[in-house]
Amino acid sequence: MRRRRWVLFLAVIPSLMLSSEALAGTGACTTFNSPICQVTDQTTCLNQGMATGSITTKYLGDGSTCPPAGACKLPDGSCKVLDAYWCAGLRGTYQGDGTACTTGACTTFTSPICQITDSGACSLRGQPNGTTKFLGLGTICPPAGACKLPDGTCKTLDSFWCAGLRGAYQGDGSVCTTGACTSPISPVCQQTGQSGCMPDLTSARMFLGIGTACPPTGGCKLPDGSCKVMDATWCTSLKGTYQGNGSVCTTGACTRPVSPLCQQTAPGACMPDYTGAQSFLGIGTACPPTGACSLPDGTCKPMDATWCRALSGTYRGDASTCPTAPTPTSIPPTPTSIPPTPTTTPSTVPAGWTSTGVVAADIAAGANGAVWFIGPNDSIAQLTSSGSSPIPGGAYRIAVDGSGQVWVVNRAAQIYKWNGSWQLMPGAAIDVAAGGGKVWILQTNKVPASWNGSGWTPLSGGGERITVDAAGNVWVVNAGREIWRYSNGWQVMPGGGLDLSAGPDGAVYAVGTASGTGGNEIWRWSGSSWIRETGVYGTAIAAGSGLHAWVARSAGLPVILR
């Protein structure tokens, strides 16, 4: 009997356990996260909701079932499938049981950067270049921030578009602080903060706004005739004519010391002519102001300050004018007697010398016997047995090299070589000489330099006039009228002078400091001292072979030859 009761007790225990499990109960557990509803017990439901740190679940009771769900339009514009309870709790608008979301976030890199639309409207918005991305049904717009783009601009974008445009994302919620700062001068545009682009008294600048890009630029023809590259807005504000985006300036100021003083031309149209009296100031440059220039010969001409200095003149200031000659208040009286006509004309040609009949300011002789000279008004000509043979051009210093090529320096300090036509050489000079197989100049800083085939190699020292003897020794006269010779070092020579000339066989002549009719005394170097050429006066001399020499004289007297 005891055995049966034990068995019966064991059989009852399982039924008691089943009855206890049923008492625990299950029901619907809803949330606004996915999945929005599950059937679970109350404890499990509450534990799931508290895992996020806040209550995000609701237990509807034992035996309850999941409520119907539908689309819920939320205040941020997004859409989620929720039940009516959670939709109301999130302050959404419930669209009805069984409804579905049809919209989502449509992002782009243009303003507005994100909108809630359906996928079709998002695709249409991005046409024709596909500049939009639909993030999916029910999605919300991603956070945005400042994006620094490769062109230096800044735009507010989300991180997806910033990366797509190869920009540097500055973080969610960050803002752009720079924009385009434009100007009509170089640099025409920079990316700066607004405070760094405040216009001052001397520079015209304009801040286009935070995040703006630099506008396109082009050539702008300004009212003063100059041309500058700038954007269209600045061109219009300066009353210029904009030539179009990407256009370039092609003209600049072409100046000269004679009328017309300045013109706007292309570089090729301002190539120095035979007078050498032109200078192209560069693409886009404006004509400089002009004024009166008092020249060394006592005349006055209008020109710009640069040309005035180049011609050793005194500039009187911008817009100054040359004085006009005074009108005489009385007419000189007519002489009561006429001086008698002389029966003989005194000779101005020294004994042993012959007049060539030509008047010159400078003269040069080549090793081949050719003689060239600078005539009145800086004209250039070759001396011939019948007189002279002019060539086009103008200069004030001349030399003839060993091959018979003529080298000149004009009053703009430009260097030219003649070989059937003029060739502009590099550099700038105040004098030129040839001898010993080389051509030498005095540069505008008065330092001697020799031609090396492509440029000028400077030597030490300095002078006002230069010549080169047959051995290649350089001779100069300095500002103190001292004569120096360079042969492995500078050596001061006896005497003094104003100009020098060396011949192909070693003869060296000097124009001395004592004056007479036609210029200053002429001296010849004997190798140890200077020998006076009796009765000969001149302003320049060309030494030939032996005792041959040509002397240019002042006061309109012709060149004499020995």
Secondary structure, 3 states (H helix, E strand, C coil): CHHHHHHHHHHHHHHHHHHHHHHHCCEEEEECCCCCEEEECHHHHHHHHHCCCCCCEEEEEECCCCCCEEEEECCCCCEEEEEHHHHHHCCCEECCCCCCCCCEEEEECCCCCEEEECHHHHHHHCCCCCCEEEEEECCCCCCEEEEECCCCCEEEEEHHHHHHCCCEECCCCCCCCEEEEECCCCCCEEEEEHHHHCCCCCCCCEEEEECCCCCCEEEEECCCCCEEEEEHHHHHHCCCEECCCCCCCCCEEEECCCCCCEEEECHHHHCCCCCCCCEEEEECCCCCCEEEEECCCCCEEEEEHHHHHHCCCEEEEECCCCCCCCCCCCCCCCCCCCCCCCCCCCCCCCCCCEECCCCCCEEEECCCCCEEEECHHHCEEEEECCEEEEECCCCCEEEECCCCCEEEECCCCCEEEECCCEEEECCCEEEEEEECCEEEEEECCCCEEEECCCCEEECCCCCCEEEECCCCCEEEECCCCEEEEECCCEEEEEEECCEEEECCCCCEEEEEEEEECCEEEEEEECCCCEEEEEEEEECEEEECCCCCEEEECCCCCCCEEC
